[in-house]
Amino acid sequence: RDRGHIQREYFEEDIFGGGLTYVFNGKPGSLLDQLIFRMEATYTPDKIFTNPTLSQSYIEADEWVTALVLEKYHRFSRNVPAAYMVLQWMHKSESDFFGRHVSGQGGSWAHGPTGMDDFDTIAFAIQQPTKDLVWRFDLSVLYDMEGGWLFQPAARWKPNRAFTLDLFANLLSAKDNNKNAMQNIDWADEFALRATWQF
């Protein structure tokens, strides 16, 4: 009887990155006022990927990861503090959200993987505290453009300096196409409650 195992290997990488930031100055109180715009990119030459066939021949490719980010504190009302908001688009030329090479995507029980050209996601997050800062409400959303979603609503209650109660949920939904990264973890919906006492 033949036996085998999957050996995990971690290869050294050279990652080169850079970014540009620009701050808009618009009309006070407008959405453009103090809006931060960032462009970020990394380049990894000869990056090694596990072959989707699990053969001993690795996939070697140059990978670009680029992101466009909009970031801002904005006050929707004079009665509450400013909300913090972030919107980001990320593009990866060779791998998905979990670092798997995109050539292994799109397969089914009836045929092998059709592969993809690249991987794209859009993420949005917002934090809004209440006027007395006792409560803070958060929402994060990640969209895999091949049809996967991650929603993370959250709330924090801090009635005094010592006690904090955090509540959050991870809610996942994915199209059944073997192309989106969320499909691998869409069973992992969860709810968490964490109490903290500082002394």
N, C-alpha and C positions, 0 to 999 in steps of 0.2 A: 504494500500500500504506500502510495506517495504521500509525503507530508511536506508542508511548507509554512512559512510565516511571512508577514508583512513587516519589513524592516523600516523603521522611521529614521530618516536622514534629514539633517538640517544643514543647509549649505550657506556658506558665507556670501553676503551680498554687499554690493556697493550701491548706495542709494543717494542720488543727487536731487536736491530740492530747492525751491525758491518760491517767493511770493511777492505780490504787489498789493498795497492797500491805499484806498482813496476814501476820504471823508467828505461827504456832500454837505454844503451849507445852504439850506433852503430857508423858506419863510419859517420863523419860530412857531413851533407847534405843529408844523406840517410833517407828513411822512418822510419827506426828503431831508428834513433838518437833522443834521448829525447822523445820517445814515452811513454806515461803514460798508464799503464794498471791497472784497478781497478776491484775488486770483491766486491760487496755489497750485503747484505742480511738483511731482517727483518723477524721476526717471531711474529705472533699475535695469542696467544692461545685463544680458545673459542670465536672466532670472530662471531658476530651475523649478519646474512644476511636476507633480506626480502625474504620470500618464493615466488617463481615464481607464485604460485597459489593465492597469496595475502591472504592466510589464516592467522589466528592469531598465528599459530605455526611457529616460526622462524627456520631457518637453523643455526645450530651452528657447526663451524668447525675451526680447526687450519689452519692458512694460512701462507705460505711462499711466500715472494717476493724476487727474486734474480735477479741480473743484472751483466753483464760483460760489461765493458766500455773501449774503446780505445780513447785516446785524444791526440791531437798533433798540434803544430804550424809547418807548413812546407812551405818552400819557393820553389815555382815551377820555379821561374825565378829571376835573379838578378835585373830585372827591376821593380819588384813589391814587396810590403811587404809580409811577411809570411801570409799564409791562416791558419785559425783556423778550425780544423776538429774534429768531435766527432762521434763515431759509438757505438751504445749500443744495446744489446739484453736484454730484460726483460722477466722473467717468473713469472707467478702468479699461485699458486696451486689451488685456489678456486674461484676467481672472475675475471671479465674481466676489460677492460680499465676504465669503469665507475663504478666499484664496485658491479656489479650484479653477483650473484652466477651462475657459469657456468652450473649448472644442468638445468637452464631455457632456454638454447640455443638450436637451431635446430628444433624448432617447425614450423608448417605451419597450414593453414586453414583445412588441411585434417587429421592432427595428432598432438598429444601433443609433447612437447620438447623431443628430444633424449638426450640432455645434452652433455657436453664435459668433458674431464678429467682435462684440465688446459687451460691456456691462455698464448700466446707468441706474442711478438712484436719485431720488429727491427726498430731502428731509426738511421738516418744519418743526420748530419748538417754540413754545411761549410760556412764560412764567408771569403770573399776576398776583401780587400780594394785596391784601385788604388794607384799608386805611389805617387800622391800628396795628398792622403787621402780625397779628395773631394767626391769621390764616394765609397760606400761599397755595394757589392752584396752578398746576402745570399740565401741559399737554404736549406730547411729542408724537410725530407721525413720520414713518419711513415708508416710502413707496418704491418698490422695485419695478422698473418700467416694463418688465415682462409679466407683471400681474400679481405681485405679492405686496401685502400690507402689514405693517406693525404699528399698532396704536398703544400709547402708554399714557393714560390719564393718571394724575397723581394729585394728592393734597397733603399739605403739612399743617399741623396744628401745634402752635408753640405758645401756650398761655402764660408762661413765665420763663425765666432764664434757665431753669434747671430741666424742665420737662419738654419733650418733643414727641409728637405722634405722627408717623409717616404712613400714608396709605397709597398704594399704587397697584396698577394692574398692567399686565402685558397681554394684549389681545392680537392674535395673528389670523390672517386670512390669505389664501393663496389660490391662484388659478392652477388647475391640474394639468400642467403642460410640460413639466420637468425642465423648465427653463428659468423659473424664478427661484431665488435663494430661499425665500420664506417658505416654500413648499416643504423643505426638509425639516422645518421646526414648527409648522402650523398646528401641531398637536399640543404645543407647550404653553397654552393659555394659562395664566396664573394671576393670583391676587395675593398681595403681601401687606402685612401690617407690622410695623416696627415701632416699639416704644423705647425711648432713650431718656435716662436720668443722669444728669451730670452733677458731680459733687466734688 
